[in-house]
């Protein structure tokens, strides 16, 4: 099928629907990894990207690879990858990666009344919605590449259902410049809306720089902005990037009762909301592509392969996303801590105030098992006086309610952005 191409912004909603309808159609039989349906999805995405002016880095049928499944069978799959090069000669060799998985769980054969009955799992929301969104964002970036200092890579990853094999292959085998990736954005299950399916983002370990990007767009007030996710981070193709300490962001409207069933069909998705999400993603990656420095790397993965965990004083410290109950500050989270404590008692140091110096200081600290705040340090800032003041206020914090994992109190590490901003006098 030819790719749905619409030039005008008002047609994005219609284009998204056409993408999803094809990718979740009966003819693709659920897009199982290595199947003709997955190949057809790869070719469709290739045609959409190349037709929009994206420079393709893989063949039309994708860059193929194979994996050996746990049963010993060999599974063949493919990735589709394209690039829009940035305009800045110094930064174009750094990258923002925007991706989603091509594959789904395919078909299943049942015996009903002694006869075989084939079930097809369409995968409209999971994850045709993600691929459709990648395509539409890519079209907009390609048409406005003069706004992007860094290059933007768009990817459809195969074999996500086989242990995120496609994204692992990209990050570990196929893309030698992986250390130059500033940020990876994973788009998954974006087709729902309403109170039960809020637009949400996850970053694994806390990432103040990504939070600032989101807050900055939120302050403009012109975008459908996600809120920060809580609890366990859903699985996705961000994982191989996360393991390499690359900042990641998973965007989703969450699961619903039709996910991974035969009822996950195109008619049930909210394409207007998907249009709003694409607009947000475009502006997010535009901001990320234009920062002077690459986004700061998160904590190293520990020797057990657990991202976000590290040893301190011989005892493990967790991230807020790994625990069953995150620490609370007066029945609130880190945002409450910033608003009700830090910004209440923060004082602008005289010297940077007199010199008109402003900026953001990233402060790390640990909430101990007894609720005390310890190990406070500034890990990023532009002025020593600002850093000292931020550390002073955070260090003076009252006790928190400690984090809990498996019924036991545990140590939890936070990283928060403390902003110093001068206000113009009227």
Wavefront OBJ file of the C-alpha trace (Angstrom):
o trace
v 0.000 0.000 0.000
v 1.217 3.529 -0.784
v 2.034 5.682 2.192
v -0.592 8.195 3.305
v 0.981 11.610 2.631
v -0.742 14.854 3.528
v 1.027 18.162 3.259
v -1.117 20.379 5.451
v -1.089 20.238 9.238
v -4.918 19.896 9.559
v -4.613 16.589 7.711
v -2.242 15.002 10.234
v -5.154 13.410 12.085
v -6.377 11.766 8.868
v -2.869 10.672 7.955
v -2.346 9.079 11.383
v -5.554 7.114 10.997
v -4.569 5.885 7.542
v -1.185 4.720 8.839
v -2.762 2.814 11.713
v -5.463 1.245 9.536
v -2.887 -0.176 7.164
v -0.429 -1.332 9.812
v -3.192 -3.080 11.780
v -4.991 -4.464 8.737
v -5.805 -8.153 8.313
v -3.328 -8.417 5.437
v -0.376 -7.834 7.790
v -1.536 -10.639 10.129
v -0.376 -9.000 13.331
v 3.161 -8.154 12.150
v 4.918 -10.928 14.045
v 8.723 -10.618 14.042
v 10.160 -12.175 10.889
v 6.784 -12.488 9.169
v 5.759 -11.084 5.765
v 3.484 -8.733 7.683
v 6.422 -7.201 9.530
v 8.278 -6.819 6.220
v 5.243 -5.080 4.712
v 5.134 -2.722 7.695
v 8.846 -1.979 7.234
v 8.368 -1.216 3.535
v 5.401 1.025 4.299
v 7.386 2.998 6.860
v 10.324 3.281 4.455
v 8.049 4.684 1.730
v 6.524 7.182 4.155
v 9.870 8.438 5.414
v 11.608 8.594 2.059
v 8.560 10.260 0.503
v 8.770 12.959 3.162
v 12.403 13.718 2.344
v 14.069 11.698 5.098
v 17.447 10.261 4.029
v 17.149 6.520 4.432
v 19.979 4.534 6.026
v 18.496 1.074 5.409
v 17.059 -0.744 2.376
v 13.312 -0.566 1.671
v 12.690 -3.925 3.340
v 14.798 -2.837 6.313
v 18.187 -3.795 7.683
v 17.727 -7.453 8.478
v 19.194 -9.326 11.425
v 18.479 -12.560 13.209
v 18.255 -13.757 16.788
v 18.172 -17.196 18.350
v 15.034 -17.557 20.455
v 14.961 -19.348 23.788
v 13.587 -22.498 22.125
v 16.583 -22.573 19.806
v 14.657 -21.318 16.768
v 16.166 -18.560 14.656
v 13.977 -15.461 14.315
v 14.651 -13.045 11.472
v 13.590 -9.421 11.728
v 14.464 -5.967 10.439
v 14.911 -2.317 11.379
v 13.977 0.685 9.262
v 16.139 3.767 9.893
v 16.299 7.243 8.352
v 17.928 10.550 9.228
v 17.277 14.266 8.902
v 20.648 15.960 9.199
v 21.053 19.011 11.411
v 22.287 22.321 10.029
v 25.019 22.990 12.610
v 28.401 21.795 11.340
v 29.590 21.237 14.917
v 26.501 19.436 16.218
v 25.116 17.548 13.234
v 27.179 14.509 14.242
v 25.188 14.286 17.463
v 21.754 12.701 17.352
v 18.252 12.582 18.741
v 16.687 9.142 18.115
v 12.905 8.829 17.787
v 11.664 5.260 17.503
v 8.841 2.761 17.882
v 8.488 -0.969 17.325
v 7.244 -2.350 14.007
v 6.253 -5.792 15.206
v 3.370 -7.203 17.223
v 2.388 -10.711 18.370
v 0.976 -11.982 15.069
v -1.651 -14.711 14.848
v -2.887 -17.603 16.923
v -4.731 -20.735 15.827
v -7.442 -22.236 18.014
v -9.481 -25.376 17.624
v -13.209 -24.652 17.818
v -15.657 -27.523 17.367
v -12.860 -29.578 15.899
v -11.936 -26.945 13.306
v -8.937 -24.597 13.273
v -9.799 -20.924 13.770
v -7.173 -18.241 13.190
v -7.056 -15.213 15.464
v -5.292 -12.079 14.234
v -3.945 -9.609 16.776
v -4.111 -6.265 14.911
v -1.914 -4.216 17.259
v -3.485 -0.866 16.375
v -2.589 0.845 19.620
v 0.293 -1.567 20.321
v 2.144 -0.287 18.434
v 0.862 0.909 15.080
v 0.051 4.131 16.935
v 3.741 4.571 17.763
v 4.956 3.934 14.197
v 2.280 6.265 12.793
v 3.431 8.990 15.170
v 7.105 8.509 14.266
v 6.176 8.915 10.596
v 4.213 12.128 11.147
v 6.884 13.687 13.345
v 9.525 12.748 10.758
v 7.557 14.433 7.996
v 7.425 17.665 9.971
v 11.111 17.564 10.936
v 12.132 16.883 7.328
v 10.172 19.907 6.140
v 11.793 22.184 8.735
v 15.302 20.782 9.087
v 16.732 24.309 9.170
v 15.408 24.521 12.763
v 17.494 21.561 14.000
v 21.136 21.907 14.984
v 21.571 18.198 15.755
v 20.528 15.400 13.434
v 17.358 13.437 14.121
v 17.165 9.692 13.478
v 13.802 8.006 12.953
v 13.596 4.261 13.506
v 11.137 1.420 13.295
v 12.534 -1.415 15.411
v 11.788 -5.063 14.668
v 11.386 -7.902 17.148
v 10.467 -5.821 20.173
v 8.353 -8.809 21.237
v 11.521 -10.916 21.139
v 13.336 -9.078 23.908
v 13.707 -5.669 22.173
v 16.066 -7.339 19.711
v 15.778 -4.660 17.032
v 16.654 -1.733 19.253
v 19.428 -3.812 20.855
v 20.854 -4.513 17.393
v 20.724 -0.823 16.499
v 22.407 0.317 19.716
v 25.042 -2.428 19.877
v 25.771 -3.402 16.280
v 24.307 -1.197 13.587
v 24.986 2.372 14.730
v 28.663 2.953 15.532
v 28.038 6.570 16.631
v 25.834 5.434 19.518
v 27.912 7.432 22.043
v 26.926 10.583 20.158
v 23.201 10.042 20.797
v 22.033 12.848 23.080
v 18.558 11.442 23.729
v 16.273 8.585 22.686
v 12.478 9.053 22.527
v 10.383 5.871 22.482
v 6.774 6.203 21.299
v 4.420 3.458 22.518
v 0.665 2.957 22.736
v -0.329 6.559 22.045
v -3.864 5.969 20.819
v -5.969 6.429 23.945
v -7.133 9.429 25.979
v -9.200 10.414 28.974
v -8.683 10.059 32.738
v -7.879 6.347 32.485
v -5.195 6.933 29.853
v -3.332 10.176 30.573
v -0.460 11.226 28.346
v 2.607 10.269 30.395
v 6.390 10.293 30.143
v 9.016 8.165 31.866
v 12.772 8.682 32.007
v 13.901 5.761 34.179
v 16.153 7.480 36.668
v 15.186 11.126 37.228
v 16.559 13.393 34.519
v 16.309 17.093 35.410
v 17.233 18.244 31.901
v 14.427 16.286 30.281
v 12.085 17.516 32.995
v 13.078 21.085 32.173
v 12.323 20.510 28.486
v 8.849 19.304 29.395
v 8.252 22.092 31.909
v 9.431 24.670 29.386
v 6.877 23.531 26.830
v 4.257 23.365 29.560
v 4.875 26.999 30.470
v 4.219 28.050 26.881
v 0.753 26.554 27.281
v 0.333 25.707 23.600
v 0.942 21.971 23.780
v -0.660 18.784 24.983
v 2.014 18.132 27.614
v 2.537 14.801 29.412
v 2.856 14.422 33.143
v 5.679 12.508 34.801
v 4.956 8.817 35.253
v 5.102 7.100 38.598
v 5.847 3.513 39.567
v 7.448 0.904 37.342
v 8.513 2.127 33.917
v 6.790 0.109 31.152
v 9.058 -1.961 28.926
v 10.010 -0.663 25.507
v 12.692 -0.149 22.902
v 14.340 2.503 25.056
v 15.961 -0.257 27.180
v 19.126 -0.905 25.106
v 19.776 2.862 25.050
v 19.091 3.129 28.773
v 21.627 0.372 29.434
v 24.203 2.480 27.605
v 23.446 5.430 29.901
v 21.808 7.403 27.104
v 19.005 9.682 28.360
v 15.681 8.156 27.348
v 12.075 9.233 27.349
v 9.147 6.843 26.941
v 5.939 8.578 25.855
v 2.650 6.710 26.178
v -1.040 7.035 26.932
v -0.791 3.674 28.647
v -2.402 0.272 28.154
v -6.093 -0.487 27.924
v -8.167 -3.647 28.120
v -7.858 -4.254 24.370
v -4.047 -4.312 24.297
v -2.666 -7.635 23.032
v -6.143 -8.901 22.135
v -8.001 -9.302 18.855
v -9.955 -6.142 19.760
v -6.976 -3.756 19.449
v -8.348 -2.219 16.257
v -7.977 1.081 14.424
v -11.558 2.224 15.035
v -10.945 2.470 18.786
v -8.110 5.030 18.753
v -8.268 8.762 19.414
v -6.506 10.320 16.419
v -7.113 13.881 17.541
v -5.116 13.221 20.707
v -2.404 11.495 18.657
v -2.181 14.647 16.528
v -1.637 16.739 19.677
v 1.014 14.273 20.870
v 2.897 14.502 17.567
v 2.937 18.278 17.926
v 4.429 17.949 21.412
v 7.053 15.408 20.256
v 8.108 17.663 17.396
v 8.700 20.637 19.697
v 10.346 18.465 22.351
v 12.964 17.031 20.014
v 13.462 20.452 18.447
v 14.395 21.798 21.885
v 16.613 18.790 22.593
v 18.326 19.133 19.214
v 19.227 22.752 19.878
v 20.772 22.652 23.356
v 24.407 23.766 23.493
v 25.467 20.576 25.289
v 24.293 16.999 25.006
v 21.749 16.011 27.637
v 23.523 14.840 30.773
v 23.926 11.080 31.118
v 22.052 9.291 33.924
v 23.714 7.074 36.529
v 25.758 4.098 35.451
v 24.168 0.676 35.287
v 25.353 -1.484 38.159
v 27.152 -4.804 37.870
v 23.844 -6.671 37.950
v 22.614 -4.759 34.907
v 20.120 -2.753 36.934
v 19.973 0.780 35.563
v 19.592 3.511 38.128
v 20.929 1.484 41.051
v 24.277 2.178 42.660
v 26.153 1.367 45.808
v 26.837 3.975 48.437
v 28.365 3.104 51.798
v 27.928 -0.582 50.966
v 24.144 -0.319 50.718
v 22.140 -0.044 47.556
v 20.387 3.186 46.667
v 17.310 3.017 44.416
v 15.697 5.428 41.997
v 12.098 6.562 42.714
v 10.921 4.446 39.764
v 12.241 1.194 41.200
v 10.466 1.223 44.554
v 6.907 0.257 45.444
v 6.328 3.502 47.328
v 8.431 6.538 46.492
v 9.484 8.865 49.326
v 7.032 11.633 50.137
v 7.610 15.185 51.239
v 4.559 16.304 53.249
v 2.364 13.887 51.227
v 3.860 15.154 47.965
v 6.649 14.285 45.547
v 9.832 16.040 44.424
v 7.800 18.840 42.825
v 6.145 19.488 46.193
v 9.588 19.581 47.792
v 10.765 22.188 45.290
v 7.682 24.373 45.547
v 6.954 24.169 49.267
v 10.476 23.989 50.675
v 13.262 24.887 48.273
v 11.696 27.930 46.632
v 10.265 29.102 49.960
v 13.674 29.317 51.643
v 15.967 29.879 48.659
v 17.848 33.180 48.750
v 19.512 34.696 45.716
v 23.236 35.138 46.556
v 24.376 38.774 46.468
v 27.249 38.415 44.010
v 25.393 36.612 41.183
v 22.415 38.881 41.857
v 24.531 42.011 41.391
v 26.099 40.567 38.235
v 22.808 39.444 36.709
v 23.821 35.763 36.765
v 21.003 33.230 36.599
v 20.756 29.553 35.812
v 19.726 26.091 36.989
v 21.589 23.954 39.489
v 21.041 20.193 39.423
v 21.161 18.850 42.971
v 21.392 15.183 43.901
v 20.472 13.820 47.329
v 19.485 10.597 49.054
v 16.386 10.096 51.188
v 17.533 7.678 53.874
v 15.523 4.882 55.444
v 14.753 7.137 58.395
v 13.654 10.000 56.114
v 16.775 12.150 56.490
v 18.190 13.920 53.435
v 21.897 13.119 52.987
v 24.684 13.101 50.387
v 23.560 16.440 48.967
v 25.719 17.707 46.129
v 25.474 19.942 43.080
v 26.228 17.910 39.974
v 25.641 20.631 37.433
v 25.498 24.408 37.559
v 26.957 27.578 36.101
v 27.945 29.475 39.240
v 29.527 28.358 42.508
v 27.455 30.761 44.616
v 24.219 29.444 43.114
v 25.377 25.871 43.646
v 26.231 26.537 47.289
v 22.854 28.114 47.981
v 20.946 25.269 46.319
v 22.909 22.702 48.343
v 22.307 24.683 51.558
v 18.535 24.735 51.165
v 18.223 21.092 50.132
v 20.505 20.006 52.994
v 18.222 21.772 55.478
v 15.205 19.737 54.379
v 12.918 18.276 57.052
v 12.576 14.521 57.111
v 10.695 12.787 54.312
v 8.516 9.711 54.519
v 11.016 7.067 53.296
v 10.647 4.883 50.222
v 9.444 1.293 50.488
v 10.322 -1.775 48.428
v 8.989 -5.229 49.242
v 7.630 -3.951 52.540
v 11.055 -2.680 53.630
v 12.269 0.899 53.891
v 15.046 1.636 51.390
v 17.361 4.467 50.417
v 16.220 6.474 47.389
v 18.188 8.961 45.326
v 16.688 12.088 43.767
v 18.013 14.613 41.293
v 16.154 17.948 41.136
v 16.603 21.163 39.137
v 16.825 24.289 41.303
v 16.225 27.371 39.169
v 17.542 30.852 39.851
v 15.728 33.393 37.691
v 15.908 37.177 37.780
v 12.671 39.068 37.313
v 12.499 42.283 35.343
v 11.292 45.265 37.329
v 8.291 47.068 35.884
l 1 2 3 4 5 6 7 8 9 10 11 12 13 14 15 16 17 18 19 20 21 22 23 24 25 26 27 28 29 30 31 32 33 34 35 36 37 38 39 40 41 42 43 44 45 46 47 48 49 50 51 52 53 54 55 56 57 58 59 60 61 62 63 64 65 66 67 68 69 70 71 72 73 74 75 76 77 78 79 80 81 82 83 84 85 86 87 88 89 90 91 92 93 94 95 96 97 98 99 100 101 102 103 104 105 106 107 108 109 110 111 112 113 114 115 116 117 118 119 120 121 122 123 124 125 126 127 128 129 130 131 132 133 134 135 136 137 138 139 140 141 142 143 144 145 146 147 148 149 150 151 152 153 154 155 156 157 158 159 160 161 162 163 164 165 166 167 168 169 170 171 172 173 174 175 176 177 178 179 180 181 182 183 184 185 186 187 188 189 190 191 192 193 194 195 196 197 198 199 200 201 202 203 204 205 206 207 208 209 210 211 212 213 214 215 216 217 218 219 220 221 222 223 224 225 226 227 228 229 230 231 232 233 234 235 236 237 238 239 240 241 242 243 244 245 246 247 248 249 250 251 252 253 254 255 256 257 258 259 260 261 262 263 264 265 266 267 268 269 270 271 272 273 274 275 276 277 278 279 280 281 282 283 284 285 286 287 288 289 290 291 292 293 294 295 296 297 298 299 300 301 302 303 304 305 306 307 308 309 310 311 312 313 314 315 316 317 318 319 320 321 322 323 324 325 326 327 328 329 330 331 332 333 334 335 336 337 338 339 340 341 342 343 344 345 346 347 348 349 350 351 352 353 354 355 356 357 358 359 360 361 362 363 364 365 366 367 368 369 370 371 372 373 374 375 376 377 378 379 380 381 382 383 384 385 386 387 388 389 390 391 392 393 394 395 396 397 398 399 400 401 402 403 404 405 406 407 408 409 410 411 412 413 414 415 416 417 418 419 420 421 422 423 424 425 426
